[in-house]
Amino acid sequence: MRLKYKRAAAAALAALTLSGCAGRQAEEKLQSGDAPAGTVPAVTSAWSEETAPESVTEALTTSAPVTKGPEAVTTATETGDGYTVYDRSEVRYSIDTVNVRELPSTESKVVGQLNPGDEAAVTGYTSTGWLRISYNGATAYVFGQYFSEIKPELPEQEVVIPEGYYFSSPADYFFIVNKQNFLPEDYAIETDFVQGSYELEIVAAKHCKDMIAAAEKDGIELKVLSAYRTVDYQKKLFERNVNSRMEDDGMTYDEAYYDVSINIAPPGGSEHNAGLAVDIIDKNHWDTYTAFEDTKEFEWLYAHCAEYGFILRYLKGKEDITGYIYEPWHYRYVGTEYASAVMASGLCLEEYIGQNET
Ligand SMILES: [Zn+2]
């Protein structure tokens, strides 16, 4: 291990020397590591040969591009802040929760975060172990130690249901929320992230993440466009639209309310407020909602959503019953016990539940 570490450091220094930078500077920079936002402790002193822990040396030799040596160096760019970055284009995967920074230094501003398994488009690296990446269309830096060449297999995450949780059994998820059936006053859920900043109710979130991951394995790239929306948010959205119709179009309140409710669910009347609905489309063509039906991504979702407890909710030809236009992108979590039967029935949820109640 120690040997490997020495080789890595030597390669880094060699790379640096190649571009004519001072070795002294390299030594100083080697002292700094970037601790991820999460649990891993800072490794600021771990870079000296004596104290380097096994994990650090391992990470350096397996994932940090500095180990590849000077022969791979093509061109170098100065950031203007005293850092030299060597150009290299490759993909790396985050193995931890990692800070994304403006510059290759722990002193630099945190501009974002990458989560375990996230892909990073690397455009270069520094001799000090930082990776320059393209992040949300801008240039940013992450510490190379937390990145791997291969996508890590993430451990299966258990959903922890809090004591006295609103949903006490899988069957509890099988209910109707629509423009006539609002969420009860005491509706309260825990949420979890599914993709980016989008959240769903914890059980629905777990299944949604599994579904997106399974799709990816089949070469299907899905993008979440909307998920949990709070009732407050829905209220603002709804009221803003009602007001503009009253002010701009001279409608009465009742007229405006009716008109708005054709497209937007009233507060508490949306499955998105319940945290049980997700709008998903093709990652590579996410600007076209209506054309989603004709994609292989839709075909995959239609075939597999029920396995994860989701149903296609607003069906073609059922607009009068659901109160919504056909939405090939809107999926509702009802639980794995029911989803297949509902999907196979060809009925919308209002019809299915109505039929099974009588
Ligand atoms: Zn939706």
Residues whose N, C-alpha, C, O or C-beta is under 5 A from the ligand:
A	BS01	ZN	D279 H330
